[in-house]
Amino acid sequence: MNHEAKQVVQARLKERGMTQMDLAAKIGTSPAILSRTLSSPMVARNSHWNAILAALELKAVVVPEGDLHDPES
């Protein structure tokens, strides 16, 4: 996961008084797998997403729900 996204996740956990163990239980995985996930790239190296985003001069951003305008709401 990129460093900024991981910081957002960690900050949200702190806001909610949750640990990584709590989050792992909530999403139905082990703490070890969650830790590995948080330490890995958000998009796999063999995915085309990096090339798509680069070609369109876009980047993926992680923000709390409600911080962006949702055109469907």
N, CA, C and O atoms as CSV, one atom per row, in Angstrom:
chain,resi,resn,atom,element,x,y,z
A,1,MET,N,N,0.870,-1.157,0.000
A,1,MET,CA,C,0.000,0.000,0.000
A,1,MET,C,C,0.912,1.214,0.000
A,1,MET,O,O,1.968,1.207,0.633
A,2,ASN,N,N,0.502,2.255,-0.713
A,2,ASN,CA,C,1.378,3.416,-0.700
A,2,ASN,C,C,1.392,4.029,0.691
A,2,ASN,O,O,0.452,3.864,1.468
A,3,HIS,N,N,2.465,4.731,0.990
A,3,HIS,CA,C,2.704,5.242,2.347
A,3,HIS,C,C,1.565,6.154,2.821
A,3,HIS,O,O,1.129,6.052,3.968
A,4,GLU,N,N,1.081,7.046,1.943
A,4,GLU,CA,C,0.006,7.959,2.329
A,4,GLU,C,C,-1.275,7.208,2.651
A,4,GLU,O,O,-1.942,7.513,3.640
A,5,ALA,N,N,-1.624,6.228,1.827
A,5,ALA,CA,C,-2.847,5.448,2.067
A,5,ALA,C,C,-2.746,4.702,3.389
A,5,ALA,O,O,-3.715,4.632,4.144
A,6,LYS,N,N,-1.571,4.144,3.669
A,6,LYS,CA,C,-1.387,3.422,4.927
A,6,LYS,C,C,-1.552,4.378,6.102
A,6,LYS,O,O,-2.138,4.009,7.120
A,7,GLN,N,N,-1.039,5.611,5.974
A,7,GLN,CA,C,-1.200,6.595,7.040
A,7,GLN,C,C,-2.670,6.939,7.260
A,7,GLN,O,O,-3.100,7.119,8.399
A,8,VAL,N,N,-3.445,7.032,6.176
A,8,VAL,CA,C,-4.879,7.319,6.294
A,8,VAL,C,C,-5.573,6.181,7.033
A,8,VAL,O,O,-6.409,6.423,7.903
A,9,VAL,N,N,-5.230,4.948,6.690
A,9,VAL,CA,C,-5.829,3.785,7.363
A,9,VAL,C,C,-5.461,3.800,8.842
A,9,VAL,O,O,-6.322,3.598,9.698
A,10,GLN,N,N,-4.203,4.036,9.143
A,10,GLN,CA,C,-3.771,4.051,10.541
A,10,GLN,C,C,-4.447,5.175,11.325
A,10,GLN,O,O,-4.826,4.988,12.481
A,11,ALA,N,N,-4.599,6.340,10.696
A,11,ALA,CA,C,-5.266,7.466,11.367
A,11,ALA,C,C,-6.734,7.142,11.633
A,11,ALA,O,O,-7.263,7.465,12.697
A,12,ARG,N,N,-7.395,6.496,10.655
A,12,ARG,CA,C,-8.802,6.141,10.831
A,12,ARG,C,C,-8.957,5.103,11.935
A,12,ARG,O,O,-9.907,5.171,12.715
A,13,LEU,N,N,-8.048,4.154,12.012
A,13,LEU,CA,C,-8.091,3.170,13.091
A,13,LEU,C,C,-7.979,3.877,14.442
A,13,LEU,O,O,-8.727,3.577,15.373
A,14,LYS,N,N,-7.036,4.817,14.540
A,14,LYS,CA,C,-6.841,5.550,15.793
A,14,LYS,C,C,-8.094,6.346,16.151
A,14,LYS,O,O,-8.519,6.346,17.306
A,15,GLU,N,N,-8.696,7.036,15.150
A,15,GLU,CA,C,-9.932,7.804,15.371
A,15,GLU,C,C,-11.033,6.940,15.973
A,15,GLU,O,O,-11.786,7.372,16.846
A,16,ARG,N,N,-11.103,5.716,15.485
A,16,ARG,CA,C,-12.175,4.810,15.903
A,16,ARG,C,C,-11.788,3.941,17.090
A,16,ARG,O,O,-12.567,3.089,17.517
A,17,GLY,N,N,-10.601,4.148,17.620
A,17,GLY,CA,C,-10.153,3.353,18.758
A,17,GLY,C,C,-9.992,1.882,18.413
A,17,GLY,O,O,-10.215,1.008,19.251
A,18,MET,N,N,-9.601,1.617,17.171
A,18,MET,CA,C,-9.440,0.243,16.695
A,18,MET,C,C,-7.969,-0.091,16.521
A,18,MET,O,O,-7.135,0.788,16.303
A,19,THR,N,N,-7.673,-1.372,16.622
A,19,THR,CA,C,-6.332,-1.871,16.321
A,19,THR,C,C,-6.377,-2.588,14.985
A,19,THR,O,O,-7.451,-2.821,14.430
A,20,GLN,N,N,-5.204,-2.936,14.470
A,20,GLN,CA,C,-5.182,-3.744,13.250
A,20,GLN,C,C,-5.837,-5.091,13.497
A,20,GLN,O,O,-6.447,-5.658,12.590
A,21,MET,N,N,-5.719,-5.608,14.706
A,21,MET,CA,C,-6.366,-6.876,15.038
A,21,MET,C,C,-7.889,-6.734,14.941
A,21,MET,O,O,-8.569,-7.625,14.432
A,22,ASP,N,N,-8.419,-5.604,15.434
A,22,ASP,CA,C,-9.862,-5.351,15.328
A,22,ASP,C,C,-10.295,-5.291,13.863
A,22,ASP,O,O,-11.307,-5.878,13.480
A,23,LEU,N,N,-9.515,-4.572,13.049
A,23,LEU,CA,C,-9.845,-4.442,11.629
A,23,LEU,C,C,-9.795,-5.794,10.935
A,23,LEU,O,O,-10.657,-6.109,10.114
A,24,ALA,N,N,-8.789,-6.588,11.262
A,24,ALA,CA,C,-8.678,-7.920,10.658
A,24,ALA,C,C,-9.920,-8.746,10.964
A,24,ALA,O,O,-10.461,-9.408,10.078
A,25,ALA,N,N,-10.369,-8.712,12.199
A,25,ALA,CA,C,-11.578,-9.459,12.576
A,25,ALA,C,C,-12.789,-8.922,11.828
A,25,ALA,O,O,-13.634,-9.698,11.381
A,26,LYS,N,N,-12.884,-7.606,11.687
A,26,LYS,CA,C,-14.032,-6.985,11.026
A,26,LYS,C,C,-14.113,-7.376,9.549
A,26,LYS,O,O,-15.208,-7.530,9.008
A,27,ILE,N,N,-12.961,-7.538,8.897
A,27,ILE,CA,C,-12.988,-7.893,7.475
A,27,ILE,C,C,-12.809,-9.394,7.238
A,27,ILE,O,O,-12.763,-9.849,6.095
A,28,GLY,N,N,-12.711,-10.152,8.324
A,28,GLY,CA,C,-12.671,-11.610,8.201
A,28,GLY,C,C,-11.343,-12.170,7.728
A,28,GLY,O,O,-11.308,-13.121,6.947
A,29,THR,N,N,-10.246,-11.582,8.198
A,29,THR,CA,C,-8.934,-12.102,7.835
A,29,THR,C,C,-8.062,-12.153,9.081
A,29,THR,O,O,-8.475,-11.723,10.158
A,30,SER,N,N,-6.869,-12.675,8.930
A,30,SER,CA,C,-5.968,-12.754,10.080
A,30,SER,C,C,-5.171,-11.455,10.198
A,30,SER,O,O,-4.986,-10.749,9.207
A,31,PRO,N,N,-4.699,-11.138,11.408
A,31,PRO,CA,C,-3.852,-9.951,11.570
A,31,PRO,C,C,-2.593,-10.009,10.699
A,31,PRO,O,O,-2.128,-8.977,10.215
A,32,ALA,N,N,-2.047,-11.194,10.500
A,32,ALA,CA,C,-0.836,-11.332,9.678
A,32,ALA,C,C,-1.126,-10.959,8.220
A,32,ALA,O,O,-0.340,-10.252,7.590
A,33,ILE,N,N,-2.250,-11.434,7.692
A,33,ILE,CA,C,-2.595,-11.121,6.303
A,33,ILE,C,C,-2.914,-9.636,6.164
A,33,ILE,O,O,-2.535,-9.018,5.169
A,34,LEU,N,N,-3.602,-9.053,7.142
A,34,LEU,CA,C,-3.893,-7.625,7.094
A,34,LEU,C,C,-2.595,-6.828,7.103
A,34,LEU,O,O,-2.446,-5.889,6.320
A,35,SER,N,N,-1.663,-7.178,7.963
A,35,SER,CA,C,-0.390,-6.476,8.033
A,35,SER,C,C,0.355,-6.564,6.705
A,35,SER,O,O,0.922,-5.577,6.235
A,36,ARG,N,N,0.349,-7.750,6.106
A,36,ARG,CA,C,1.009,-7.936,4.807
A,36,ARG,C,C,0.328,-7.080,3.741
A,36,ARG,O,O,0.997,-6.476,2.902
A,37,THR,N,N,-1.005,-7.032,3.778
A,37,THR,CA,C,-1.763,-6.230,2.817
A,37,THR,C,C,-1.417,-4.755,2.958
A,37,THR,O,O,-1.201,-4.067,1.960
A,38,LEU,N,N,-1.363,-4.267,4.194
A,38,LEU,CA,C,-1.056,-2.862,4.420
A,38,LEU,C,C,0.377,-2.507,4.031
A,38,LEU,O,O,0.684,-1.339,3.794
A,39,SER,N,N,1.244,-3.499,3.965
A,39,SER,CA,C,2.639,-3.267,3.603
A,39,SER,C,C,2.902,-3.454,2.115
A,39,SER,O,O,3.996,-3.154,1.637
A,40,SER,N,N,1.914,-3.946,1.381
A,40,SER,CA,C,2.113,-4.226,-0.040
A,40,SER,C,C,1.555,-3.086,-0.891
A,40,SER,O,O,0.767,-2.276,-0.405
A,41,PRO,N,N,1.959,-3.023,-2.151
A,41,PRO,CA,C,1.406,-2.001,-3.040
A,41,PRO,C,C,-0.103,-2.167,-3.177
A,41,PRO,O,O,-0.613,-3.288,-3.170
A,42,MET,N,N,-0.816,-1.045,-3.301
A,42,MET,CA,C,-2.271,-1.118,-3.449
A,42,MET,C,C,-2.657,-1.792,-4.761
A,42,MET,O,O,-3.670,-2.488,-4.836
A,43,VAL,N,N,-1.855,-1.582,-5.776
A,43,VAL,CA,C,-2.120,-2.175,-7.083
A,43,VAL,C,C,-0.939,-3.080,-7.424
A,43,VAL,O,O,0.216,-2.656,-7.375
A,44,ALA,N,N,-1.235,-4.306,-7.763
A,44,ALA,CA,C,-0.184,-5.264,-8.082
A,44,ALA,C,C,0.663,-4.777,-9.257
A,44,ALA,O,O,0.165,-4.104,-10.160
A,45,ARG,N,N,1.923,-5.121,-9.233
A,45,ARG,CA,C,2.849,-4.693,-10.287
A,45,ARG,C,C,2.398,-5.153,-11.670
A,45,ARG,O,O,2.633,-4.453,-12.655
A,46,ASN,N,N,1.764,-6.300,-11.761
A,46,ASN,CA,C,1.364,-6.824,-13.066
A,46,ASN,C,C,-0.011,-6.319,-13.503
A,46,ASN,O,O,-0.519,-6.737,-14.543
A,47,SER,N,N,-0.604,-5.443,-12.735
A,47,SER,CA,C,-1.889,-4.854,-13.083
A,47,SER,C,C,-1.677,-3.735,-14.091
A,47,SER,O,O,-0.629,-3.089,-14.105
A,48,HIS,N,N,-2.671,-3.514,-14.927
A,48,HIS,CA,C,-2.616,-2.426,-15.901
A,48,HIS,C,C,-3.029,-1.082,-15.291
A,48,HIS,O,O,-2.911,-0.045,-15.942
A,49,TRP,N,N,-3.511,-1.098,-14.048
A,49,TRP,CA,C,-3.992,0.142,-13.450
A,49,TRP,C,C,-2.928,1.230,-13.403
A,49,TRP,O,O,-3.227,2.390,-13.686
A,50,ASN,N,N,-1.692,0.882,-13.052
A,50,ASN,CA,C,-0.633,1.894,-12.994
A,50,ASN,C,C,-0.443,2.562,-14.349
A,50,ASN,O,O,-0.301,3.783,-14.420
A,51,ALA,N,N,-0.439,1.784,-15.417
A,51,ALA,CA,C,-0.265,2.328,-16.765
A,51,ALA,C,C,-1.472,3.174,-17.179
A,51,ALA,O,O,-1.313,4.223,-17.804
A,52,ILE,N,N,-2.672,2.719,-16.832
A,52,ILE,CA,C,-3.889,3.465,-17.168
A,52,ILE,C,C,-3.866,4.825,-16.480
A,52,ILE,O,O,-4.098,5.854,-17.114
A,53,LEU,N,N,-3.587,4.823,-15.183
A,53,LEU,CA,C,-3.553,6.075,-14.427
A,53,LEU,C,C,-2.476,7.013,-14.964
A,53,LEU,O,O,-2.712,8.212,-15.109
A,54,ALA,N,N,-1.307,6.476,-15.256
A,54,ALA,CA,C,-0.218,7.300,-15.774
A,54,ALA,C,C,-0.581,7.892,-17.138
A,54,ALA,O,O,-0.338,9.073,-17.384
A,55,ALA,N,N,-1.159,7.081,-18.022
A,55,ALA,CA,C,-1.507,7.546,-19.359
A,55,ALA,C,C,-2.550,8.657,-19.325
A,55,ALA,O,O,-2.553,9.541,-20.181
A,56,LEU,N,N,-3.426,8.608,-18.341
A,56,LEU,CA,C,-4.487,9.605,-18.227
A,56,LEU,C,C,-4.149,10.709,-17.229
A,56,LEU,O,O,-4.975,11.566,-16.916
A,57,GLU,N,N,-2.898,10.661,-16.733
A,57,GLU,CA,C,-2.430,11.637,-15.746
A,57,GLU,C,C,-3.374,11.705,-14.547
A,57,GLU,O,O,-3.797,12.782,-14.128
A,58,LEU,N,N,-3.690,10.539,-14.010
A,58,LEU,CA,C,-4.545,10.405,-12.833
A,58,LEU,C,C,-3.768,9.709,-11.738
A,58,LEU,O,O,-2.744,9.076,-11.995
A,59,LYS,N,N,-4.264,9.832,-10.497
A,59,LYS,CA,C,-3.700,9.059,-9.399
A,59,LYS,C,C,-4.837,8.606,-8.505
A,59,LYS,O,O,-5.868,9.272,-8.407
A,60,ALA,N,N,-4.644,7.475,-7.857
A,60,ALA,CA,C,-5.626,6.946,-6.912
A,60,ALA,C,C,-5.411,7.643,-5.582
A,60,ALA,O,O,-4.275,7.830,-5.146
A,61,VAL,N,N,-6.511,8.030,-4.933
A,61,VAL,CA,C,-6.443,8.736,-3.665
A,61,VAL,C,C,-7.399,8.069,-2.685
A,61,VAL,O,O,-8.530,7.739,-3.042
A,62,VAL,N,N,-6.948,7.873,-1.460
A,62,VAL,CA,C,-7.780,7.301,-0.411
A,62,VAL,C,C,-8.212,8.434,0.509
A,62,VAL,O,O,-7.377,9.124,1.095
A,63,VAL,N,N,-9.536,8.623,0.631
A,63,VAL,CA,C,-10.080,9.658,1.509
A,63,VAL,C,C,-11.247,9.082,2.295
A,63,VAL,O,O,-11.887,8.134,1.839
A,64,PRO,N,N,-11.535,9.629,3.457
A,64,PRO,CA,C,-12.690,9.166,4.221
A,64,PRO,C,C,-13.984,9.398,3.435
A,64,PRO,O,O,-14.110,10.387,2.714
A,65,GLU,N,N,-14.938,8.485,3.579
A,65,GLU,CA,C,-16.233,8.654,2.939
A,65,GLU,C,C,-16.826,9.989,3.324
A,65,GLU,O,O,-16.702,10.424,4.469
A,66,GLY,N,N,-17.466,10.636,2.379
A,66,GLY,CA,C,-18.096,11.908,2.651
A,66,GLY,C,C,-17.185,13.096,2.389
A,66,GLY,O,O,-17.658,14.233,2.365
A,67,ASP,N,N,-15.883,12.864,2.191
A,67,ASP,CA,C,-14.969,13.974,1.924
A,67,ASP,C,C,-14.987,14.409,0.471
A,67,ASP,O,O,-14.521,15.502,0.152
A,68,LEU,N,N,-15.511,13.583,-0.409
A,68,LEU,CA,C,-15.622,13.929,-1.820
A,68,LEU,C,C,-17.085,14.001,-2.206
A,68,LEU,O,O,-17.919,13.307,-1.625
A,69,HIS,N,N,-17.396,14.826,-3.172
A,69,HIS,CA,C,-18.763,14.920,-3.671
A,69,HIS,C,C,-19.121,13.607,-4.373
A,69,HIS,O,O,-18.374,13.130,-5.227
A,70,ASP,N,N,-20.239,13.041,-4.015
A,70,ASP,CA,C,-20.722,11.808,-4.630
A,70,ASP,C,C,-21.869,12.170,-5.559
A,70,ASP,O,O,-22.956,12.503,-5.086
A,71,PRO,N,N,-21.650,12.110,-6.893
A,71,PRO,CA,C,-22.702,12.507,-7.825
A,71,PRO,C,C,-23.940,11.622,-7.763
A,71,PRO,O,O,-24.994,12.002,-8.273
A,72,GLU,N,N,-23.829,10.445,-7.145
A,72,GLU,CA,C,-24.982,9.553,-7.062
A,72,GLU,C,C,-25.847,9.819,-5.837
A,72,GLU,O,O,-26.894,9.192,-5.674
A,73,SER,N,N,-25.422,10.742,-4.973
A,73,SER,CA,C,-26.208,10.984,-3.753
A,73,SER,C,C,-27.101,12.189,-3.911
A,73,SER,O,O,-27.833,12.541,-2.985
